[in-house]
Amino acid sequence: HYKIESRPILDEIEGETRFTAPGKVTITVLAIATSRNITLHVNSDRITINQENVKLRIQPSGDQLEIIGQYLEPEKEFYIIELSTALSINVEYELEIPYTAILPDTGWVGYYRAYYVNPETGNTHYMSTTKFEPYHARKAFPSFDEPALKAIFEVSLARRSNYSSLSNSIIRNTVADPNLPGWFWDHYEPTERMTTYLLCMIVSDFEYTEANPGIYSKPVKAWAPSHLIEGAKFVATTTATILSHYEKLFRHPYTFPKMDSIYIPQFISGAMENWGLITYRVDKFMYYKEVSTEANRAQVASTVAHELSHQWFGNLVTCKWWSDIWLNEGFATYWKYFGLEASVPEFDPHNRFYIDSLVPAFTSDEGRY
């Protein structure tokens, strides 16, 4: 169980370091073996741990265990905590780690900053965002960053009043920070049990468009800068249509309380299936009626259907290790054609399967692809 607090600093503020994110992670762990050390994943180029204030407590008593050493192994991206006494089997511990992450504008993985330019004012607007697949959560917070190590995440994001935040779940409440005037904490409901690479945390000044609630029973929104919001409407409607269809097709509900989709101006992938908060590159997201091409509409719908398939194949059921990632992608690629049949049947999706997927697979099998 993770409790994550993060405060991305996107503006010039006196006394603050811009493009950093001070935070704290509190991890509840159950010891399944005796050990005198705890090893987590940390990318030390992106995270600075406040080692003096790291604490380990026995639960539920709250008694502290003495930490006698802490060190990093950068080549393995390990952070190792040495203890004076060994952990006891079947006992819960709470590990509290304060740290600061940096928000670079290159690489576009882990925790980073993106931006857009307002065409009316010429001003640059920054946002903080994440892209953790396959092993980049360790660039945002100390964690057990492997796909089999699923956990529940409770996220709290701080922002100023001119921003809003997004994460996988819904906001439980928003509270002003009494020690930081002008800052507000959005506290999110706990997620389902999930792997670290599916967590997403965003702070931006984007607006949203919402799908007609008659299409799907849960809120479905698509987010973009205000001058681009018209281009997000197709994604919102298509997402709601396909979610409704997949629930019937798979006979298993979509388990999160909402679905957000958001355009990320600088994004390394086509899209990322974060559970409840899918992130997209511009060419896989924006569609303007009577302006964009039909090929663009088909591409956007195909990407949406693929990422929504992952909400079941990859998110609900997850590969134990990255050598099995073909299972995630194989199922999502196959089932997306059923999503397209429900949302854009005019593109003849099932026949497109042979052209887009089957023939390239034969070519690959033959060794010429």
RAVEN-V669645 format. One record per helix or strand of 3 or more residues. SS is the DSSP state (H for helix, E for strand). FROM is the first residue (numbers start at 1). TO is the last residue. Records with the same first field share a line. If there is no record, write none. Layout:
SS = FROM-TO ; FROM-TO
This chain:
E = 2-8 ; 20-30 ; 37-41 ; 47-49 ; 55-59 ; 67-73 ; 78-83 ; 92-102 ; 110-117 ; 124-131 ; 153-160 ; 164-167 ; 171-176 ; 183-188 ; 201-204 ; 207-210 ; 219-224 ; 258-263 ; 277-280
H = 51-53 ; 137-139 ; 196-198 ; 226-250 ; 282-284 ; 294-310 ; 322-343 ; 345-347 ; 349-365
